Amino acid sequence: MTRRGWVLFLAMGAIWGVPYAMIRIAVEDFDPFVVAFGRTLLGGLILLPIALYSKSLMPVLRRWKPLLAYTLVEITGPWFLIGYAETTLNSSTVGLLIAAVPLIAVVLVASMGHETFDTRRVLGLIVGFGGVATLVGLDVDLSNPAAIGAIGLTAIGYALGPIIIARSLADLPPMGVVTASLVLAAIIYAPIAALRMPEHYPADASWSVVGLAVICTSLAFLVFFALISEVGPARATVITYINPAVAILLGVTALNEPLTAGMAIGFPLVILGSILGTARSRKTETEDDIQPVPCADVPVPPGAYDERR
């Protein structure tokens, strides 16, 4: 990998590990709907001129039905649900739980007949979900099942998004899909966010929303596209394994969240399970493989991109 490739790779690993800490700060003063609205609106407006200049927006808008479905499961639902969950859960815990998305994606794709389970994959699923169970059992207050349910729904949505992309939007420009999704999500959030706007805008919460939009959304996509161009899509997906580590590091150092036994045991199990459960041999790759357009702070399933395309 070139020096530029390493810089882009490390930048992406850091950028998509940061959102959980920023969301945690923002939801202390703002309603989760307001946080999600601000992030999508600002992020979409920043990317809109680029999408218009590259003429990548109109082809996407012609397929508004799959675009709407993708937006709902990959942005609108998850970004509100993460904010809601972080009103009670630590940011580092949320970041690690969402790292199980690749495992859920494998189960969904296999259930649709695109891939098969072998011994290695089954072992990976058992190990990975064992790590999630350890984290939940040791770190999470089970008296608040709504927060766990919110993260569970988020993980399912993040796993479904790439399937919609692969079936209905894969041939469209990624910049157009991302920009249209952000703008559409902002429109969906707007009515509820308008009713829940705060009376005061504390600096730390306000700057967190701005950071989510500018750094973790707009800049993140631009850097990710550059990374794919530099090192190829398959290598780019390895950032999946860095994001939760960054989330834990920031949670512990910046937000004074505890480094718990659940994290110490669960983190390596989730990452090991993801590696075993999602890695594929060349002979098992087919033209039906999922090729997602990743969202900010969304773990991208390893192997989801096919180098041949």
Residue pairs with C-beta under 8 A, 6 or more apart in sequence:
1 9
1 231
1 235
2 230
2 231
4 230
5 227
5 230
5 231
5 235
8 223
8 226
8 227
8 230
8 231
9 227
9 231
9 235
9 236
9 238
9 239
11 223
12 220
12 223
12 224
12 227
12 236
12 239
12 242
13 239
13 242
13 243
13 246
14 242
14 246
15 215
15 216
15 219
15 220
15 223
15 296
16 216
16 220
16 239
16 243
16 246
16 296
16 297
16 298
17 95
17 242
17 243
17 244
17 245
17 246
17 247
17 249
17 250
17 297
18 211
18 215
18 216
18 246
18 247
18 250
19 212
19 216
19 296
19 297
20 82
20 86
20 91
20 92
20 94
20 95
20 247
20 250
20 251
20 297
21 91
21 247
21 250
21 251
21 254
21 255
22 208
22 209
22 211
22 212
22 216
23 35
23 82
23 83
23 86
23 91
23 208
23 212
24 86
24 90
24 91
24 251
24 255
25 204
25 205
25 208
25 255
26 35
26 83
26 205
26 208
26 209
26 212
27 35
27 83
27 84
27 86
27 87
28 205
29 198
29 200
29 201
29 202
29 204
29 205
30 38
30 198
30 205
30 209
31 193
31 196
31 198
32 80
32 81
32 82
32 83
32 84
32 87
33 80
33 83
33 189
33 192
33 193
33 196
34 193
34 196
34 197
34 198
34 209
35 79
35 83
35 208
35 209
35 212
36 76
36 79
36 80
36 83
36 185
36 189
36 193
37 186
37 189
37 190
37 193
38 193
38 209
38 210
38 212
38 213
39 79
39 209
39 212
39 213
39 216
39 217
40 75
40 79
40 182
40 183
40 185
40 186
40 189
40 213
40 217
41 182
41 186
41 189
41 190
41 213
42 209
42 210
42 213
42 214
42 217
42 218
43 182
43 212
43 213
43 214
43 217
43 218
43 296
44 179
44 182
44 183
44 185
44 186
45 183
46 213
46 214
46 217
46 218
47 175
47 178
47 179
47 182
47 218
47 221
48 57
48 179
48 183
50 175
50 179
50 222
51 57
51 175
51 176
51 179
51 180
54 173
54 175
54 176
56 172
56 173
56 175
56 176
56 179
57 176
57 179
57 180
58 176
59 172
59 173
59 176
60 67
60 169
60 172
60 173
60 176
60 177
60 180
61 67
61 180
63 168
63 169
63 172
66 164
66 167
66 168
66 169
67 169
67 177
67 180
67 181
67 184
68 184
69 164
69 168
70 161
70 164
70 165
70 168
70 169
70 177
70 181
71 180
71 181
71 184
71 185
71 188
72 157
72 188
73 156
73 157
73 158
73 160
73 161
73 164
74 157
74 158
74 160
74 161
74 164
74 181
74 295
74 298
75 181
75 182
75 185
75 295
76 185
76 188
76 189
77 153
77 154
77 157
78 153
78 154
78 157
78 158
78 295
78 298
79 185
80 189
81 150
81 151
81 153
81 154
81 157
82 94
82 98
82 150
82 151
82 154
82 297
84 146
84 147
84 150
85 94
85 147
85 148
85 150
85 151
85 154
86 94
87 147
88 141
88 144
88 147
89 140
89 147
89 151
90 139
90 251
90 255
90 257
90 258
91 247
91 250
91 251
91 255
91 257
92 247
92 248
92 250
92 251
92 252
92 257
92 263
93 135
93 139
93 140
93 251
93 257
93 262
93 263
94 151
94 247
95 243
95 244
95 246
95 247
95 248
95 251
96 135
96 244
96 247
96 248
96 263
96 266
96 267
96 270
97 132
97 135
97 136
97 151
97 155
98 151
98 154
98 155
98 158
98 244
98 297
98 298
98 299
99 240
99 243
99 244
99 270
99 271
99 274
99 299
100 128
100 129
100 131
100 132
100 155
100 270
100 273
100 274
101 155
101 158
101 159
101 298
101 299
101 301
102 240
102 274
102 277
102 278
102 299
102 300
102 301
102 302
103 124
103 125
103 128
103 129
103 273
103 274
103 277
103 278
104 155
104 156
104 158
104 159
105 158
105 159
105 162
105 163
105 278
105 290
105 301
105 304
106 115
106 121
106 124
106 125
106 277
106 278
106 301
107 125
108 159
108 160
108 163
109 115
109 163
109 290
110 116
110 117
110 121
112 163
114 286
114 288
114 289
114 290
115 280
115 284
116 284
117 125
120 276
120 277
120 279
121 276
121 277
123 276
123 277
124 272
124 273
124 274
124 275
124 276
124 277
124 278
125 273
125 277
126 273
127 269
127 272
127 273
127 276
127 277
128 269
128 270
128 272
128 273
128 274
128 276
128 277
129 273
130 269
130 273
131 265
131 266
131 267
131 268
131 269
131 270
131 271
131 272
131 273
132 266
132 270
134 262
134 265
134 266
134 269
135 262
135 263
135 265
135 266
135 267
135 270
136 142
136 148
136 262
137 262
138 260
138 261
138 262
138 265
138 266
139 260
139 261
139 262
139 263
139 266
140 147
140 148
140 262
142 148
158 295
158 298
158 299
159 301
161 292
161 295
161 298
162 290
162 291
162 292
162 293
162 301
162 304
163 290
165 177
165 290
165 291
165 292
165 293
166 288
166 289
166 290
166 291
166 292
169 177
169 293
170 291
174 225
174 293
175 221
175 225
177 293
178 221
178 293
178 295
181 295
182 217
212 296
216 296
216 297
217 296
220 296
221 296
224 236
224 294
227 236
227 239
228 236
228 305
232 307
233 291
233 305
233 306
233 307
233 309
234 303
234 305
234 306
234 307
236 300
236 305
237 300
237 301
237 302
237 303
237 304
237 305
238 302
239 300
240 274
240 299
240 300
240 301
240 302
241 271
241 274
241 275
243 297
243 299
244 267
244 270
244 271
244 299
245 267
248 259
248 263
248 267
251 257
252 258
252 259
274 299
274 302
275 302
278 301
278 302
278 303
279 302
279 303
280 303
285 303
285 306
289 303
289 304
289 306
290 301
290 304
291 304
291 305
291 306
291 309
292 300
292 301
292 304
292 305
294 300
